[in-house]
Amino acid sequence: MKIKSDFVTNSSSSSFVAWGVLKDDIELSNEAYLKIFQTLLKTMQKCAEEFKSPWRLAELEKMRKLETDAEKINYVRDADNNSIYDPFSVGGQDYGFVGLCPTELERNFPEIKIGEIRAFVASMFNKHFGTSFTEKDIQYYEEGWYDG
């Protein structure tokens, strides 16, 4: 039997850093749910065309059959993934935080200065979700964990 006495390479660690809010603090209006549904529909259509997987094609068909606003809102509410928060990142060990990470800010919004980040993130949330966050509501969040 061999005993390894140095660094073990099959362990993993993760981290999350962003400016944003807790998921539970985001109260979505019906209009926001409908907007998110349209975004999800476009994304699913693009993915179904690109990857042609049976699951994506079936899900796209399911989404297209939804006729009423109530059905579309319920579809988004019941979504078991974090894509309803796109373009924001979802993180934290329990996936309880939504925000914009520094690399996304730098890549997509290089003109934003450090002192403007909280106000900018608040305006992005308000535009996307129909919320009324202010820069004081935006927190800097960081978390790291290790699965050994």
C-alpha positions in Angstrom: 0.0 0.0 0.0 1.2 3.5 -0.8 0.7 6.4 1.5 0.7 9.9 0.0 2.2 12.3 2.5 2.2 15.5 0.5 -0.4 17.7 -1.4 -3.6 16.0 -2.4 -4.7 17.1 -5.9 -8.3 15.8 -6.0 -9.6 18.4 -3.6 -11.5 21.5 -4.7 -12.1 25.0 -3.6 -14.5 27.7 -4.8 -15.0 31.4 -4.2 -17.4 34.1 -5.1 -16.9 37.9 -5.1 -19.5 40.4 -6.2 -21.4 43.6 -5.6 -25.1 42.9 -5.2 -27.9 41.8 -2.9 -29.2 38.7 -1.2 -31.6 36.7 -3.5 -34.3 37.0 -0.8 -34.2 40.8 -1.1 -35.2 40.8 -4.7 -39.0 41.1 -5.0 -40.0 40.6 -8.6 -43.0 42.3 -10.1 -45.2 40.5 -12.6 -43.7 42.7 -15.3 -40.2 41.6 -14.3 -41.2 38.0 -14.4 -42.6 38.4 -18.0 -39.5 40.2 -19.1 -37.4 37.4 -17.6 -39.6 34.9 -19.4 -38.9 36.6 -22.7 -35.2 36.5 -22.1 -35.3 32.9 -21.1 -37.3 32.1 -24.2 -34.8 33.8 -26.5 -31.9 32.0 -24.7 -33.6 28.6 -25.0 -34.3 29.2 -28.6 -30.7 30.1 -29.3 -29.5 27.1 -27.4 -32.0 24.7 -29.0 -30.9 25.8 -32.5 -27.2 25.6 -31.6 -27.1 22.4 -29.7 -30.2 20.6 -31.0 -30.5 18.5 -27.8 -33.8 16.8 -27.3 -34.2 18.3 -23.8 -33.7 21.9 -25.1 -36.1 21.4 -28.0 -38.7 19.9 -25.7 -38.3 22.8 -23.2 -38.5 25.3 -26.0 -41.8 23.7 -27.2 -43.1 23.7 -23.6 -42.3 27.4 -23.3 -43.9 28.3 -26.6 -47.2 26.6 -25.6 -47.6 28.9 -22.6 -50.3 31.4 -23.6 -51.3 33.5 -20.6 -49.2 35.9 -18.6 -50.0 33.8 -15.4 -48.6 30.7 -17.1 -45.4 32.5 -18.1 -45.0 34.0 -14.6 -45.4 30.6 -13.0 -42.9 29.1 -15.4 -40.3 31.6 -14.2 -41.2 31.3 -10.5 -40.9 27.5 -10.8 -37.6 27.6 -12.7 -35.1 25.5 -10.8 -32.0 27.3 -12.0 -30.3 30.6 -11.6 -30.8 31.7 -15.2 -33.6 34.0 -14.1 -30.9 36.2 -12.6 -28.9 36.5 -15.8 -27.0 38.8 -16.5 -26.0 38.7 -12.9 -23.8 36.1 -11.2 -25.3 33.9 -8.5 -23.0 32.7 -5.8 -22.2 32.0 -2.2 -22.1 28.5 -0.8 -25.9 28.3 -0.7 -26.3 30.3 -3.9 -28.0 33.0 -1.9 -26.4 36.1 -3.4 -26.8 37.8 -6.7 -24.5 40.4 -8.1 -21.9 41.6 -10.6 -18.4 40.3 -10.1 -15.3 42.4 -10.6 -14.3 40.5 -13.8 -17.8 41.0 -15.4 -17.7 44.7 -14.5 -14.2 45.1 -16.0 -15.0 43.1 -19.1 -18.5 44.6 -19.9 -18.4 48.0 -18.2 -14.8 49.3 -18.2 -15.9 52.9 -18.0 -17.4 52.4 -14.5 -15.1 53.9 -11.8 -14.7 52.2 -8.4 -16.6 54.8 -6.6 -19.6 54.4 -9.0 -19.9 50.6 -8.8 -22.6 50.4 -6.1 -24.8 53.0 -7.8 -24.3 51.3 -11.2 -25.1 47.8 -9.8 -28.3 49.2 -8.2 -29.4 50.7 -11.5 -28.7 47.4 -13.3 -30.9 45.6 -10.7 -33.6 48.2 -11.0 -33.6 48.0 -14.8 -33.6 44.2 -14.9 -36.0 43.4 -12.0 -38.1 46.5 -11.7 -36.8 47.0 -8.2 -35.9 50.2 -6.4 -32.5 49.5 -4.9 -30.1 52.4 -4.0 -26.4 52.2 -3.8 -26.7 51.8 0.0 -28.5 48.5 -0.6 -25.6 47.1 -2.6 -23.1 45.1 -0.6 -19.7 43.8 -1.4 -19.9 40.0 -0.9 -17.1 37.5 -0.8 -17.1 33.9 0.2 -14.7 31.0 -0.2 -15.1 27.3 0.7 -13.1 24.2 0.4 -14.3 20.6 -0.3 -11.5 18.4 0.9 
